[in-house]
Amino acid sequence: MFFINRSAISWSVILIMVMLLSLVIVYADSLSIPSEKTSDGVVAILSAFVGMLITIAVTAILLNRQTEVESSKERHMRQFEKKQETYYAFLEELGNIIATMLQRSLRGNDKKAYENVTSLSSLIFQFGYLRMHMEDETFLNVMACVSNIFNKYRELKIRDVYQSEILQSGHQRSVEVNNRLFCFSVVLSEELFHISSILNNDMYQGKSEFESNNKIENEIHRLLNSCGLKNMNLKQ
């Protein structure tokens, strides 16, 4: 079954009428009209009518084009707002998961399987929302940054060091725990800024590649030092 576009039919009818009226104007002199004045009057009326049709047609085209542009802009604006909302929710959820993960490590209860799986499921759902708004390469870059954060957390073994240095020894402070938290915070800030750069480029159609900024790194180190976290060599 073929569906006929009503708009196409309307334009076809207007075009045919314009063509017919134009032919009438051209051959008006050869028609059997009572007088020359009558012929001139008919031609003038038909000419005015043709002009009116052309004006209507041009106006309709312009209005239709303007409507399409406005509709497209409104659609893109809604898409942008939804993308922005999704990206904010992802960053917030990632922050909550990492904060909870660190709290569990520093309380010595990081191996509660049910809570860990629940956090992982929540993060996976956030990735699903991201995937709806991202191209493959962008999505993979974000996943790589998140993987780097958790890989570094696993490598530093913060929970194990906390248990041996604080819980088992009865100490209130540990240089080793301090240092590992510093190292994790540095990696977290670098990867988080990288993710933010990726999301920024995706939302605002930027083309710049993420580059490590020494000034920002130095400020992060200074901030961590101000919070009591120092950069020292790790125990092997």
Phi, psi and omega in degrees: 000135181258133178260127184264130179284119181297323180297319180296322178296316181299314180294325178296318180296316179297318180297317179295318180297318179298318180296316181295315180294325177295319177296321179298319180296317182296319184258019182298324182295331182272355180279160180276085180248137187309317185214166180292321179297318178298319179298315179298320180295318179297317180298318180296317180296313181296321179298316179297321180294317178298316178299320179296317179298318179297317178299316178299317182297313180297317179298318180297320179297314181296317179295320179296318179295318179296320178297318179296318180296314180296320179295320179295317179295320179294320179295316179294325178294317177296320178296319180296316180297320178293319178297316179299316179298318180295318181293320177297317180297321179296312180297321179295316181293321177298317178297318180296319181294317180293319178298317178295320180299316179293321178298318178295320180298318183278359174251356177078017181238036186289348186259030172282101189303316184298315181294323179294315179296321178298317178296317179297318179298318178299318180294321179297320177297321177296322176297324178297320177294320178299318185300332180294335188245005188235150169283164185304310185297317180297316180297317180295324178296319178294316179299322179297319179296316179295319178298321179298322179297311183287328175297317179294320178300316180293319181296323184285339177051051184300320181297314182297318180294322179296318180297315183285323185275332185246299187294310185284325182275341181079011178281154177266341180227155178211123177296324182293316177298317178304313183294319181292324175295323177297311181299318179294320181296323178296312179296319179301314181295318180297312182290324179294318177295325177296315177300316180299321178295319178297314181294322178298313180297324182288323181286318187255013176057038176282158182242001184285142177273150179288131177229137179295133182250116183300324180296318179294317179300316180296321179292324177296315178299317180295321178297315180295320177297322179295333179272001177099003179263127185245159179261105179229169179287141180277150171288141179274000000 
